[in-house]
Amino acid sequence: MIFPGKSAAIEIQSRLIERYGGIHGLRDEGSLQSALNAAEKRAYYENH
């Protein structure tokens, strides 16, 4: 399984904001990185 990195997640967010509206920017970089890491770890440990 391939997971997006931080830059890809920010790019996706930017595209969604352009399409649907919202405020640009990242409130908490640490929370974003934590969420990305959690998804990878959950997928790994559920399959092992």
PDB file of N, CA, C and O in Angstrom, chain B, residues numbered from 101:
ATOM      1  N   MET B 101       0.839  -1.167   0.000  1.00  0.00           N
ATOM      2  CA  MET B 101       0.000   0.000   0.000  1.00  0.00           C
ATOM      3  C   MET B 101       0.891   1.239   0.000  1.00  0.00           C
ATOM      4  O   MET B 101       1.910   1.286   0.690  1.00  0.00           O
ATOM      5  N   ILE B 102       0.502   2.218  -0.765  1.00  0.00           N
ATOM      6  CA  ILE B 102       1.273   3.460  -0.860  1.00  0.00           C
ATOM      7  C   ILE B 102       0.513   4.557  -0.116  1.00  0.00           C
ATOM      8  O   ILE B 102      -0.676   4.770  -0.349  1.00  0.00           O
ATOM      9  N   PHE B 103       1.210   5.241   0.771  1.00  0.00           N
ATOM     10  CA  PHE B 103       0.620   6.323   1.554  1.00  0.00           C
ATOM     11  C   PHE B 103       1.197   7.658   1.104  1.00  0.00           C
ATOM     12  O   PHE B 103       2.377   7.741   0.765  1.00  0.00           O
ATOM     13  N   PRO B 104       0.375   8.701   1.099  1.00  0.00           N
ATOM     14  CA  PRO B 104       0.893  10.008   0.698  1.00  0.00           C
ATOM     15  C   PRO B 104       1.809  10.587   1.762  1.00  0.00           C
ATOM     16  O   PRO B 104       1.612  10.357   2.955  1.00  0.00           O
ATOM     17  N   GLY B 105       2.797  11.326   1.332  1.00  0.00           N
ATOM     18  CA  GLY B 105       3.673  12.032   2.253  1.00  0.00           C
ATOM     19  C   GLY B 105       3.066  13.374   2.624  1.00  0.00           C
ATOM     20  O   GLY B 105       1.967  13.719   2.192  1.00  0.00           O
ATOM     21  N   LYS B 106       3.796  14.117   3.424  1.00  0.00           N
ATOM     22  CA  LYS B 106       3.304  15.407   3.893  1.00  0.00           C
ATOM     23  C   LYS B 106       3.049  16.369   2.739  1.00  0.00           C
ATOM     24  O   LYS B 106       2.009  17.027   2.706  1.00  0.00           O
ATOM     25  N   SER B 107       3.971  16.459   1.804  1.00  0.00           N
ATOM     26  CA  SER B 107       3.795  17.401   0.692  1.00  0.00           C
ATOM     27  C   SER B 107       2.599  17.014  -0.177  1.00  0.00           C
ATOM     28  O   SER B 107       1.881  17.892  -0.655  1.00  0.00           O
ATOM     29  N   ALA B 108       2.375  15.725  -0.389  1.00  0.00           N
ATOM     30  CA  ALA B 108       1.222  15.289  -1.178  1.00  0.00           C
ATOM     31  C   ALA B 108      -0.080  15.605  -0.452  1.00  0.00           C
ATOM     32  O   ALA B 108      -1.049  16.030  -1.081  1.00  0.00           O
ATOM     33  N   ALA B 109      -0.116  15.403   0.852  1.00  0.00           N
ATOM     34  CA  ALA B 109      -1.319  15.699   1.628  1.00  0.00           C
ATOM     35  C   ALA B 109      -1.641  17.193   1.581  1.00  0.00           C
ATOM     36  O   ALA B 109      -2.804  17.578   1.459  1.00  0.00           O
ATOM     37  N   ILE B 110      -0.616  18.026   1.677  1.00  0.00           N
ATOM     38  CA  ILE B 110      -0.821  19.475   1.611  1.00  0.00           C
ATOM     39  C   ILE B 110      -1.315  19.876   0.224  1.00  0.00           C
ATOM     40  O   ILE B 110      -2.178  20.745   0.104  1.00  0.00           O
ATOM     41  N   GLU B 111      -0.783  19.259  -0.811  1.00  0.00           N
ATOM     42  CA  GLU B 111      -1.229  19.548  -2.180  1.00  0.00           C
ATOM     43  C   GLU B 111      -2.684  19.133  -2.374  1.00  0.00           C
ATOM     44  O   GLU B 111      -3.465  19.868  -2.979  1.00  0.00           O
ATOM     45  N   ILE B 112      -3.046  17.974  -1.872  1.00  0.00           N
ATOM     46  CA  ILE B 112      -4.438  17.510  -1.972  1.00  0.00           C
ATOM     47  C   ILE B 112      -5.362  18.476  -1.238  1.00  0.00           C
ATOM     48  O   ILE B 112      -6.423  18.837  -1.748  1.00  0.00           O
ATOM     49  N   GLN B 113      -4.956  18.891  -0.042  1.00  0.00           N
ATOM     50  CA  GLN B 113      -5.751  19.845   0.731  1.00  0.00           C
ATOM     51  C   GLN B 113      -5.947  21.144  -0.056  1.00  0.00           C
ATOM     52  O   GLN B 113      -7.051  21.687  -0.103  1.00  0.00           O
ATOM     53  N   SER B 114      -4.886  21.628  -0.662  1.00  0.00           N
ATOM     54  CA  SER B 114      -4.960  22.868  -1.428  1.00  0.00           C
ATOM     55  C   SER B 114      -5.940  22.738  -2.588  1.00  0.00           C
ATOM     56  O   SER B 114      -6.729  23.649  -2.839  1.00  0.00           O
ATOM     57  N   ARG B 115      -5.896  21.629  -3.283  1.00  0.00           N
ATOM     58  CA  ARG B 115      -6.817  21.407  -4.408  1.00  0.00           C
ATOM     59  C   ARG B 115      -8.266  21.344  -3.930  1.00  0.00           C
ATOM     60  O   ARG B 115      -9.163  21.889  -4.573  1.00  0.00           O
ATOM     61  N   LEU B 116      -8.490  20.673  -2.793  1.00  0.00           N
ATOM     62  CA  LEU B 116      -9.846  20.581  -2.255  1.00  0.00           C
ATOM     63  C   LEU B 116     -10.366  21.949  -1.832  1.00  0.00           C
ATOM     64  O   LEU B 116     -11.537  22.262  -2.045  1.00  0.00           O
ATOM     65  N   ILE B 117      -9.502  22.764  -1.235  1.00  0.00           N
ATOM     66  CA  ILE B 117      -9.907  24.109  -0.835  1.00  0.00           C
ATOM     67  C   ILE B 117     -10.245  24.950  -2.064  1.00  0.00           C
ATOM     68  O   ILE B 117     -11.228  25.692  -2.054  1.00  0.00           O
ATOM     69  N   GLU B 118      -9.448  24.841  -3.110  1.00  0.00           N
ATOM     70  CA  GLU B 118      -9.737  25.580  -4.338  1.00  0.00           C
ATOM     71  C   GLU B 118     -11.086  25.167  -4.920  1.00  0.00           C
ATOM     72  O   GLU B 118     -11.829  26.004  -5.433  1.00  0.00           O
ATOM     73  N   ARG B 119     -11.392  23.900  -4.842  1.00  0.00           N
ATOM     74  CA  ARG B 119     -12.628  23.405  -5.440  1.00  0.00           C
ATOM     75  C   ARG B 119     -13.855  23.669  -4.574  1.00  0.00           C
ATOM     76  O   ARG B 119     -14.900  24.073  -5.083  1.00  0.00           O
ATOM     77  N   TYR B 120     -13.731  23.441  -3.257  1.00  0.00           N
ATOM     78  CA  TYR B 120     -14.897  23.503  -2.382  1.00  0.00           C
ATOM     79  C   TYR B 120     -14.906  24.706  -1.440  1.00  0.00           C
ATOM     80  O   TYR B 120     -15.913  24.975  -0.786  1.00  0.00           O
ATOM     81  N   GLY B 121     -13.798  25.423  -1.370  1.00  0.00           N
ATOM     82  CA  GLY B 121     -13.723  26.580  -0.486  1.00  0.00           C
ATOM     83  C   GLY B 121     -13.092  26.222   0.850  1.00  0.00           C
ATOM     84  O   GLY B 121     -12.983  25.050   1.210  1.00  0.00           O
ATOM     85  N   GLY B 122     -12.690  27.225   1.558  1.00  0.00           N
ATOM     86  CA  GLY B 122     -12.064  27.027   2.855  1.00  0.00           C
ATOM     87  C   GLY B 122     -10.869  27.942   3.002  1.00  0.00           C
ATOM     88  O   GLY B 122     -10.607  28.793   2.153  1.00  0.00           O
ATOM     89  N   ILE B 123     -10.161  27.757   4.075  1.00  0.00           N
ATOM     90  CA  ILE B 123      -9.025  28.602   4.388  1.00  0.00           C
ATOM     91  C   ILE B 123      -7.738  27.826   4.122  1.00  0.00           C
ATOM     92  O   ILE B 123      -7.561  26.709   4.610  1.00  0.00           O
ATOM     93  N   HIS B 124      -6.853  28.424   3.352  1.00  0.00           N
ATOM     94  CA  HIS B 124      -5.566  27.802   3.069  1.00  0.00           C
ATOM     95  C   HIS B 124      -4.664  27.868   4.297  1.00  0.00           C
ATOM     96  O   HIS B 124      -4.783  28.767   5.130  1.00  0.00           O
ATOM     97  N   GLY B 125      -3.786  26.920   4.384  1.00  0.00           N
ATOM     98  CA  GLY B 125      -2.798  26.931   5.452  1.00  0.00           C
ATOM     99  C   GLY B 125      -2.867  25.670   6.291  1.00  0.00           C
ATOM    100  O   GLY B 125      -3.824  24.898   6.224  1.00  0.00           O
ATOM    101  N   LEU B 126      -1.846  25.491   7.064  1.00  0.00           N
ATOM    102  CA  LEU B 126      -1.717  24.324   7.923  1.00  0.00           C
ATOM    103  C   LEU B 126      -1.636  24.808   9.355  1.00  0.00           C
ATOM    104  O   LEU B 126      -0.712  25.538   9.716  1.00  0.00           O
ATOM    105  N   ARG B 127      -2.594  24.409  10.172  1.00  0.00           N
ATOM    106  CA  ARG B 127      -2.655  24.884  11.547  1.00  0.00           C
ATOM    107  C   ARG B 127      -1.591  24.231  12.417  1.00  0.00           C
ATOM    108  O   ARG B 127      -0.956  24.892  13.239  1.00  0.00           O
ATOM    109  N   ASP B 128      -1.401  22.913  12.227  1.00  0.00           N
ATOM    110  CA  ASP B 128      -0.481  22.190  13.105  1.00  0.00           C
ATOM    111  C   ASP B 128       0.245  21.108  12.307  1.00  0.00           C
ATOM    112  O   ASP B 128      -0.308  20.041  12.040  1.00  0.00           O
ATOM    113  N   GLU B 129       1.475  21.394  11.936  1.00  0.00           N
ATOM    114  CA  GLU B 129       2.264  20.457  11.130  1.00  0.00           C
ATOM    115  C   GLU B 129       2.493  19.135  11.859  1.00  0.00           C
ATOM    116  O   GLU B 129       2.502  18.074  11.235  1.00  0.00           O
ATOM    117  N   GLY B 130       2.675  19.196  13.162  1.00  0.00           N
ATOM    118  CA  GLY B 130       2.883  17.984  13.950  1.00  0.00           C
ATOM    119  C   GLY B 130       1.672  17.064  13.912  1.00  0.00           C
ATOM    120  O   GLY B 130       1.823  15.844  13.837  1.00  0.00           O
ATOM    121  N   SER B 131       0.477  17.634  13.962  1.00  0.00           N
ATOM    122  CA  SER B 131      -0.744  16.820  13.893  1.00  0.00           C
ATOM    123  C   SER B 131      -0.887  16.147  12.538  1.00  0.00           C
ATOM    124  O   SER B 131      -1.314  14.996  12.451  1.00  0.00           O
ATOM    125  N   LEU B 132      -0.533  16.862  11.490  1.00  0.00           N
ATOM    126  CA  LEU B 132      -0.582  16.267  10.151  1.00  0.00           C
ATOM    127  C   LEU B 132       0.375  15.091  10.068  1.00  0.00           C
ATOM    128  O   LEU B 132      -0.005  14.016   9.604  1.00  0.00           O
ATOM    129  N   GLN B 133       1.604  15.280  10.510  1.00  0.00           N
ATOM    130  CA  GLN B 133       2.587  14.201  10.450  1.00  0.00           C
ATOM    131  C   GLN B 133       2.153  13.016  11.309  1.00  0.00           C
ATOM    132  O   GLN B 133       2.345  11.864  10.921  1.00  0.00           O
ATOM    133  N   SER B 134       1.575  13.292  12.463  1.00  0.00           N
ATOM    134  CA  SER B 134       1.081  12.231  13.335  1.00  0.00           C
ATOM    135  C   SER B 134      -0.026  11.428  12.660  1.00  0.00           C
ATOM    136  O   SER B 134      -0.042  10.200  12.744  1.00  0.00           O
ATOM    137  N   ALA B 135      -0.943  12.112  11.996  1.00  0.00           N
ATOM    138  CA  ALA B 135      -2.039  11.423  11.303  1.00  0.00           C
ATOM    139  C   ALA B 135      -1.520  10.562  10.155  1.00  0.00           C
ATOM    140  O   ALA B 135      -1.990   9.443   9.950  1.00  0.00           O
ATOM    141  N   LEU B 136      -0.557  11.082   9.415  1.00  0.00           N
ATOM    142  CA  LEU B 136       0.012  10.309   8.312  1.00  0.00           C
ATOM    143  C   LEU B 136       0.738   9.071   8.839  1.00  0.00           C
ATOM    144  O   LEU B 136       0.608   7.987   8.271  1.00  0.00           O
ATOM    145  N   ASN B 137       1.493   9.227   9.913  1.00  0.00           N
ATOM    146  CA  ASN B 137       2.201   8.092  10.508  1.00  0.00           C
ATOM    147  C   ASN B 137       1.240   7.067  11.080  1.00  0.00           C
ATOM    148  O   ASN B 137       1.463   5.864  10.947  1.00  0.00           O
ATOM    149  N   ALA B 138       0.161   7.534  11.722  1.00  0.00           N
ATOM    150  CA  ALA B 138      -0.813   6.627  12.331  1.00  0.00           C
ATOM    151  C   ALA B 138      -1.461   5.735  11.276  1.00  0.00           C
ATOM    152  O   ALA B 138      -1.662   4.543  11.508  1.00  0.00           O
ATOM    153  N   ALA B 139      -1.784   6.306  10.126  1.00  0.00           N
ATOM    154  CA  ALA B 139      -2.404   5.516   9.064  1.00  0.00           C
ATOM    155  C   ALA B 139      -1.471   4.407   8.584  1.00  0.00           C
ATOM    156  O   ALA B 139      -1.904   3.275   8.372  1.00  0.00           O
ATOM    157  N   GLU B 140      -0.204   4.729   8.416  1.00  0.00           N
ATOM    158  CA  GLU B 140       0.769   3.714   7.983  1.00  0.00           C
ATOM    159  C   GLU B 140       0.943   2.624   9.030  1.00  0.00           C
ATOM    160  O   GLU B 140       0.964   1.437   8.703  1.00  0.00           O
ATOM    161  N   LYS B 141       1.065   3.023  10.273  1.00  0.00           N
ATOM    162  CA  LYS B 141       1.274   2.034  11.349  1.00  0.00           C
ATOM    163  C   LYS B 141       0.050   1.145  11.517  1.00  0.00           C
ATOM    164  O   LYS B 141       0.184  -0.065  11.705  1.00  0.00           O
ATOM    165  N   ARG B 142      -1.145   1.735  11.451  1.00  0.00           N
ATOM    166  CA  ARG B 142      -2.363   0.953  11.592  1.00  0.00           C
ATOM    167  C   ARG B 142      -2.444  -0.094  10.475  1.00  0.00           C
ATOM    168  O   ARG B 142      -2.764  -1.254  10.735  1.00  0.00           O
ATOM    169  N   ALA B 143      -2.161   0.304   9.264  1.00  0.00           N
ATOM    170  CA  ALA B 143      -2.202  -0.637   8.139  1.00  0.00           C
ATOM    171  C   ALA B 143      -1.178  -1.743   8.307  1.00  0.00           C
ATOM    172  O   ALA B 143      -1.462  -2.906   8.018  1.00  0.00           O
ATOM    173  N   TYR B 144       0.015  -1.387   8.775  1.00  0.00           N
ATOM    174  CA  TYR B 144       1.072  -2.377   8.958  1.00  0.00           C
ATOM    175  C   TYR B 144       0.699  -3.386  10.027  1.00  0.00           C
ATOM    176  O   TYR B 144       0.792  -4.592   9.796  1.00  0.00           O
ATOM    177  N   TYR B 145       0.281  -2.916  11.187  1.00  0.00           N
ATOM    178  CA  TYR B 145       0.026  -3.810  12.309  1.00  0.00           C
ATOM    179  C   TYR B 145      -1.266  -4.608  12.164  1.00  0.00           C
ATOM    180  O   TYR B 145      -1.393  -5.681  12.754  1.00  0.00           O
ATOM    181  N   GLU B 146      -2.217  -4.110  11.398  1.00  0.00           N
ATOM    182  CA  GLU B 146      -3.445  -4.884  11.154  1.00  0.00           C
ATOM    183  C   GLU B 146      -3.168  -6.055  10.221  1.00  0.00           C
ATOM    184  O   GLU B 146      -3.912  -7.036  10.219  1.00  0.00           O
ATOM    185  N   ASN B 147      -2.106  -5.961   9.429  1.00  0.00           N
ATOM    186  CA  ASN B 147      -1.797  -7.017   8.473  1.00  0.00           C
ATOM    187  C   ASN B 147      -0.688  -7.946   8.951  1.00  0.00           C
ATOM    188  O   ASN B 147      -0.315  -8.866   8.223  1.00  0.00           O
ATOM    189  N   HIS B 148      -0.149  -7.738  10.150  1.00  0.00           N
ATOM    190  CA  HIS B 148       0.925  -8.607  10.650  1.00  0.00           C
ATOM    191  C   HIS B 148       0.568  -9.240  11.962  1.00  0.00           C
ATOM    192  O   HIS B 148       1.362  -9.999  12.518  1.00  0.00           O
TER     193      HIS B 148
END
